[in-house]
Amino acid sequence: MKLNFKTIFQDSNYIYELLSSNISYLFRELQELTKFDDTKLCLAICQLIHDGRMRSMQVDNQIFYCKRL
């Protein structure tokens, strides 16, 4: 699989725009909002975390994602 970094960046920007600054989302919730498949969503989340625009946190064996303020 060849990675298209332009697409990953566009996808990550789309997710970032969807995020509210005070709400966290589960992976499946982000998937429902974006309609991205697992790989596309993972790559976009990784890009956001790498850029410092998103963070993840674990609560009761679930991982939540939210906008980094």
The first five atom37 places (N, CA, C, CB, O) and aatype in JSON, in Angstrom:
{
  "aatype": [12, 11, 10, 2, 13, 11, 16, 9, 13, 5, 3, 15, 2, 18, 9, 18, 6, 10, 10, 15, 15, 2, 9, 15, 18, 10, 13, 1, 6, 10, 5, 6, 10, 16, 11, 13, 3, 3, 16, 11, 10, 4, 10, 0, 9, 4, 5, 10, 9, 8, 3, 7, 1, 12, 1, 15, 12, 5, 19, 3, 2, 5, 9, 13, 18, 4, 11, 1, 10],
  "atom_mask": [
    [1, 1, 1, 1, 1],
    [1, 1, 1, 1, 1],
    [1, 1, 1, 1, 1],
    [1, 1, 1, 1, 1],
    [1, 1, 1, 1, 1],
    [1, 1, 1, 1, 1],
    [1, 1, 1, 1, 1],
    [1, 1, 1, 1, 1],
    [1, 1, 1, 1, 1],
    [1, 1, 1, 1, 1],
    [1, 1, 1, 1, 1],
    [1, 1, 1, 1, 1],
    [1, 1, 1, 1, 1],
    [1, 1, 1, 1, 1],
    [1, 1, 1, 1, 1],
    [1, 1, 1, 1, 1],
    [1, 1, 1, 1, 1],
    [1, 1, 1, 1, 1],
    [1, 1, 1, 1, 1],
    [1, 1, 1, 1, 1],
    [1, 1, 1, 1, 1],
    [1, 1, 1, 1, 1],
    [1, 1, 1, 1, 1],
    [1, 1, 1, 1, 1],
    [1, 1, 1, 1, 1],
    [1, 1, 1, 1, 1],
    [1, 1, 1, 1, 1],
    [1, 1, 1, 1, 1],
    [1, 1, 1, 1, 1],
    [1, 1, 1, 1, 1],
    [1, 1, 1, 1, 1],
    [1, 1, 1, 1, 1],
    [1, 1, 1, 1, 1],
    [1, 1, 1, 1, 1],
    [1, 1, 1, 1, 1],
    [1, 1, 1, 1, 1],
    [1, 1, 1, 1, 1],
    [1, 1, 1, 1, 1],
    [1, 1, 1, 1, 1],
    [1, 1, 1, 1, 1],
    [1, 1, 1, 1, 1],
    [1, 1, 1, 1, 1],
    [1, 1, 1, 1, 1],
    [1, 1, 1, 1, 1],
    [1, 1, 1, 1, 1],
    [1, 1, 1, 1, 1],
    [1, 1, 1, 1, 1],
    [1, 1, 1, 1, 1],
    [1, 1, 1, 1, 1],
    [1, 1, 1, 1, 1],
    [1, 1, 1, 1, 1],
    [1, 1, 1, 0, 1],
    [1, 1, 1, 1, 1],
    [1, 1, 1, 1, 1],
    [1, 1, 1, 1, 1],
    [1, 1, 1, 1, 1],
    [1, 1, 1, 1, 1],
    [1, 1, 1, 1, 1],
    [1, 1, 1, 1, 1],
    [1, 1, 1, 1, 1],
    [1, 1, 1, 1, 1],
    [1, 1, 1, 1, 1],
    [1, 1, 1, 1, 1],
    [1, 1, 1, 1, 1],
    [1, 1, 1, 1, 1],
    [1, 1, 1, 1, 1],
    [1, 1, 1, 1, 1],
    [1, 1, 1, 1, 1],
    [1, 1, 1, 1, 1]
  ],
  "atom_positions": [
    [[0.85, -1.19, 0.0], [0.0, 0.0, 0.0], [0.89, 1.24, 0.0], [-0.96, 0.0, 1.23], [1.74, 1.42, 0.87]],
    [[0.68, 2.09, -0.97], [1.44, 3.33, -1.06], [0.67, 4.43, -0.33], [1.71, 3.73, -2.56], [-0.53, 4.62, -0.56]],
    [[1.36, 5.14, 0.54], [0.72, 6.21, 1.31], [0.7, 7.51, 0.52], [1.44, 6.41, 2.65], [1.68, 7.89, -0.12]],
    [[-0.43, 8.17, 0.57], [-0.59, 9.46, -0.07], [-0.66, 10.51, 1.04], [-1.86, 9.5, -1.0], [-1.71, 10.69, 1.66]],
    [[0.45, 11.18, 1.3], [0.52, 12.1, 2.43], [-0.4, 13.3, 2.27], [1.94, 12.57, 2.61], [-0.86, 13.86, 3.27]],
    [[-0.67, 13.7, 1.05], [-1.59, 14.81, 0.83], [-3.0, 14.42, 1.3], [-1.61, 15.23, -0.66], [-3.68, 15.21, 1.95]],
    [[-3.42, 13.22, 0.96], [-4.73, 12.73, 1.38], [-4.8, 12.57, 2.9], [-5.04, 11.39, 0.7], [-5.8, 12.93, 3.52]],
    [[-3.75, 12.05, 3.5], [-3.72, 11.89, 4.96], [-3.85, 13.25, 5.63], [-2.41, 11.19, 5.41], [-4.6, 13.4, 6.59]],
    [[-3.13, 14.24, 5.12], [-3.2, 15.59, 5.68], [-4.6, 16.18, 5.53], [-2.17, 16.51, 5.0], [-5.12, 16.79, 6.46]],
    [[-5.23, 15.99, 4.37], [-6.59, 16.49, 4.14], [-7.58, 15.78, 5.08], [-7.01, 16.28, 2.66], [-8.47, 16.42, 5.64]],
    [[-7.43, 14.48, 5.23], [-8.31, 13.72, 6.13], [-8.15, 14.18, 7.57], [-8.02, 12.22, 6.02], [-9.13, 14.31, 8.3]],
    [[-6.91, 14.43, 7.98], [-6.67, 14.87, 9.36], [-7.28, 16.26, 9.58], [-5.15, 14.89, 9.67], [-7.83, 16.53, 10.65]],
    [[-7.19, 17.12, 8.6], [-7.82, 18.45, 8.72], [-9.34, 18.34, 8.82], [-7.44, 19.32, 7.52], [-9.97, 19.08, 9.57]],
    [[-9.9, 17.42, 8.07], [-11.35, 17.2, 8.12], [-11.78, 16.75, 9.53], [-11.78, 16.14, 7.06], [-12.76, 17.26, 10.07]],
    [[-11.05, 15.83, 10.1], [-11.36, 15.36, 11.46], [-11.2, 16.49, 12.45], [-10.46, 14.16, 11.85], [-12.03, 16.67, 13.34]],
    [[-10.13, 17.26, 12.31], [-9.88, 18.36, 13.24], [-11.02, 19.36, 13.23], [-8.56, 19.06, 12.88], [-11.41, 19.88, 14.28]],
    [[-11.56, 19.64, 12.06], [-12.69, 20.57, 11.95], [-13.95, 20.03, 12.61], [-12.97, 20.88, 10.48], [-14.77, 20.79, 13.11]],
    [[-14.1, 18.7, 12.62], [-15.28, 18.07, 13.24], [-15.22, 18.09, 14.76], [-15.41, 16.65, 12.75], [-16.25, 18.09, 15.44]],
    [[-14.01, 18.1, 15.28], [-13.85, 17.99, 16.73], [-14.27, 19.26, 17.45], [-12.41, 17.66, 17.07], [-13.95, 20.37, 17.02]],
    [[-14.97, 19.07, 18.52], [-15.3, 20.18, 19.4], [-14.21, 20.23, 20.46], [-16.73, 20.03, 20.04], [-13.69, 19.19, 20.85]],
    [[-13.87, 21.38, 20.93], [-12.76, 21.5, 21.87], [-13.05, 20.89, 23.24], [-12.4, 22.95, 22.05], [-12.12, 20.66, 24.01]],
    [[-14.29, 20.62, 23.56], [-14.6, 20.1, 24.89], [-15.22, 18.71, 24.87], [-15.51, 21.04, 25.61], [-15.74, 18.27, 25.89]],
    [[-15.18, 18.03, 23.74], [-15.78, 16.7, 23.64], [-14.72, 15.71, 23.2], [-16.98, 16.7, 22.66], [-13.88, 16.02, 22.35]],
    [[-14.76, 14.53, 23.78], [-13.87, 13.46, 23.34], [-14.69, 12.41, 22.6], [-13.11, 12.84, 24.53], [-15.89, 12.26, 22.82]],
    [[-14.02, 11.69, 21.73], [-14.68, 10.71, 20.88], [-13.97, 9.37, 20.96], [-14.73, 11.2, 19.44], [-12.75, 9.3, 21.07]],
    [[-14.74, 8.31, 20.88], [-14.19, 6.97, 20.7], [-13.87, 6.8, 19.22], [-15.18, 5.87, 21.2], [-14.38, 7.53, 18.37]],
    [[-13.02, 5.82, 18.92], [-12.67, 5.54, 17.53], [-13.92, 5.29, 16.69], [-11.73, 4.32, 17.45], [-14.06, 5.86, 15.6]],
    [[-14.82, 4.47, 17.18], [-16.03, 4.14, 16.41], [-16.92, 5.37, 16.19], [-16.83, 3.04, 17.13], [-17.59, 5.46, 15.17]],
    [[-16.91, 6.3, 17.14], [-17.69, 7.53, 16.97], [-17.09, 8.39, 15.86], [-17.73, 8.32, 18.29], [-17.82, 8.96, 15.04]],
    [[-15.76, 8.48, 15.84], [-15.1, 9.22, 14.76], [-15.36, 8.54, 13.42], [-13.59, 9.33, 15.02], [-15.52, 9.2, 12.4]],
    [[-15.39, 7.22, 13.44], [-15.64, 6.48, 12.21], [-17.06, 6.73, 11.7], [-15.41, 4.97, 12.44], [-17.27, 6.86, 10.49]],
    [[-18.01, 6.81, 12.6], [-19.38, 7.1, 12.2], [-19.51, 8.52, 11.64], [-20.33, 6.93, 13.4], [-20.24, 8.75, 10.68]],
    [[-18.8, 9.47, 12.25], [-18.85, 10.86, 11.77], [-18.21, 11.03, 10.4], [-18.16, 11.77, 12.77], [-18.74, 11.73, 9.54]],
    [[-17.07, 10.39, 10.21], [-16.29, 10.6, 8.99], [-16.6, 9.62, 7.88], [-14.83, 10.52, 9.32], [-16.39, 9.92, 6.7]],
    [[-17.1, 8.45, 8.24], [-17.32, 7.35, 7.27], [-16.0, 6.82, 6.7], [-18.22, 7.83, 6.12], [-15.99, 6.2, 5.64]],
    [[-14.88, 7.06, 7.42], [-13.58, 6.54, 7.0], [-13.46, 5.08, 7.39], [-12.43, 7.37, 7.62], [-14.03, 4.65, 8.4]],
    [[-12.71, 4.3, 6.6], [-12.41, 2.93, 7.02], [-11.32, 2.97, 8.1], [-11.95, 2.07, 5.8], [-10.77, 4.03, 8.4]],
    [[-11.03, 1.81, 8.68], [-10.08, 1.75, 9.8], [-8.73, 2.36, 9.47], [-9.89, 0.31, 10.23], [-8.2, 3.16, 10.25]],
    [[-8.17, 1.99, 8.33], [-6.83, 2.47, 7.97], [-6.81, 3.97, 7.75], [-6.35, 1.76, 6.71], [-5.92, 4.67, 8.26]],
    [[-7.78, 4.47, 7.01], [-7.83, 5.9, 6.72], [-7.97, 6.72, 8.0], [-8.99, 6.21, 5.76], [-7.33, 7.76, 8.14]],
    [[-8.81, 6.25, 8.92], [-9.01, 6.96, 10.19], [-7.76, 6.88, 11.06], [-10.22, 6.38, 10.94], [-7.36, 7.87, 11.66]],
    [[-7.15, 5.71, 11.13], [-5.92, 5.56, 11.93], [-4.82, 6.49, 11.43], [-5.43, 4.11, 11.89], [-4.14, 7.14, 12.23]],
    [[-4.64, 6.55, 10.13], [-3.59, 7.42, 9.58], [-3.88, 8.89, 9.87], [-3.48, 7.2, 8.07], [-2.96, 9.65, 10.19]],
    [[-5.13, 9.29, 9.75], [-5.49, 10.68, 10.04], [-5.29, 11.0, 11.52], [-6.94, 10.97, 9.63], [-4.78, 12.07, 11.86]],
    [[-5.68, 10.08, 12.41], [-5.48, 10.28, 13.85], [-3.99, 10.36, 14.17], [-6.15, 9.13, 14.66], [-3.57, 11.22, 14.94]],
    [[-3.21, 9.46, 13.6], [-1.76, 9.49, 13.82], [-1.16, 10.82, 13.39], [-1.07, 8.34, 13.07], [-0.29, 11.37, 14.07]],
    [[-1.63, 11.35, 12.26], [-1.14, 12.64, 11.78], [-1.49, 13.75, 12.77], [-1.73, 12.96, 10.41], [-0.65, 14.6, 13.07]],
    [[-2.72, 13.74, 13.28], [-3.14, 14.77, 14.24], [-2.36, 14.68, 15.54], [-4.64, 14.63, 14.53], [-1.96, 15.71, 16.09]],
    [[-2.13, 13.48, 16.02], [-1.34, 13.3, 17.25], [0.1, 13.74, 17.01], [-1.39, 11.82, 17.73], [0.7, 14.42, 17.85]],
    [[0.66, 13.35, 15.87], [2.03, 13.75, 15.53], [2.18, 15.27, 15.46], [2.44, 13.13, 14.2], [3.18, 15.82, 15.9]],
    [[1.16, 15.93, 14.9], [1.19, 17.39, 14.76], [0.89, 18.11, 16.08], [0.19, 17.83, 13.71], [1.04, 19.33, 16.16]],
    [[0.47, 17.36, 17.1], [0.13, 17.97, 18.38], [-1.24, 18.6, 18.4], [0.0, 0.0, 0.0], [-1.53, 19.42, 19.28]],
    [[-2.09, 18.24, 17.45], [-3.42, 18.83, 17.39], [-4.5, 17.96, 18.03], [-3.79, 19.1, 15.95], [-5.63, 18.4, 18.21]],
    [[-4.14, 16.73, 18.37], [-5.07, 15.8, 19.0], [-4.33, 15.02, 20.06], [-5.73, 14.85, 17.95], [-3.12, 14.79, 19.96]],
    [[-5.07, 14.61, 21.07], [-4.47, 13.75, 22.09], [-5.4, 12.58, 22.34], [-4.18, 14.53, 23.4], [-6.6, 12.64, 22.06]],
    [[-4.83, 11.53, 22.87], [-5.63, 10.36, 23.24], [-5.5, 10.15, 24.74], [-5.17, 9.1, 22.46], [-4.49, 10.5, 25.34]],
    [[-6.54, 9.57, 25.32], [-6.51, 9.27, 26.75], [-7.31, 8.0, 26.98], [-7.07, 10.46, 27.59], [-8.29, 7.72, 26.29]],
    [[-6.86, 7.24, 27.96], [-7.54, 6.0, 28.29], [-8.35, 6.17, 29.56], [-6.53, 4.86, 28.43], [-7.84, 6.65, 30.57]],
    [[-9.61, 5.76, 29.5], [-10.5, 5.79, 30.65], [-11.26, 4.47, 30.66], [-11.49, 7.02, 30.6], [-11.97, 4.14, 29.71]],
    [[-11.09, 3.72, 31.73], [-11.81, 2.44, 31.88], [-11.68, 1.55, 30.64], [-13.27, 2.7, 32.16], [-12.69, 1.11, 30.09]],
    [[-10.47, 1.3, 30.22], [-10.17, 0.41, 29.09], [-10.73, 0.89, 27.75], [-10.71, -0.95, 29.38], [-10.86, 0.1, 26.82]],
    [[-11.05, 2.16, 27.64], [-11.47, 2.74, 26.37], [-10.56, 3.92, 26.06], [-12.96, 3.18, 26.41], [-10.16, 4.66, 26.96]],
    [[-10.24, 4.07, 24.79], [-9.38, 5.19, 24.38], [-10.24, 6.26, 23.73], [-8.27, 4.7, 23.4], [-11.02, 5.99, 22.81]],
    [[-10.09, 7.46, 24.22], [-10.83, 8.62, 23.71], [-9.85, 9.55, 23.0], [-11.57, 9.37, 24.85], [-8.67, 9.62, 23.35]],
    [[-10.36, 10.25, 22.01], [-9.57, 11.22, 21.25], [-10.23, 12.58, 21.37], [-9.43, 10.79, 19.74], [-11.45, 12.7, 21.29]],
    [[-9.42, 13.61, 21.56], [-9.96, 14.96, 21.65], [-8.96, 15.96, 21.1], [-10.34, 15.31, 23.1], [-7.77, 15.67, 20.96]],
    [[-9.47, 17.14, 20.79], [-8.65, 18.22, 20.28], [-7.71, 18.68, 21.38], [-9.52, 19.39, 19.76], [-8.13, 18.85, 22.53]],
    [[-6.47, 18.9, 21.03], [-5.52, 19.45, 21.98], [-5.67, 20.96, 21.97], [-4.05, 19.03, 21.64], [-5.61, 21.6, 20.92]],
    [[-5.86, 21.52, 23.15], [-6.08, 22.97, 23.25], [-4.78, 23.73, 23.21], [-6.81, 23.31, 24.52], [-4.79, 24.95, 23.28]]
  ]
}
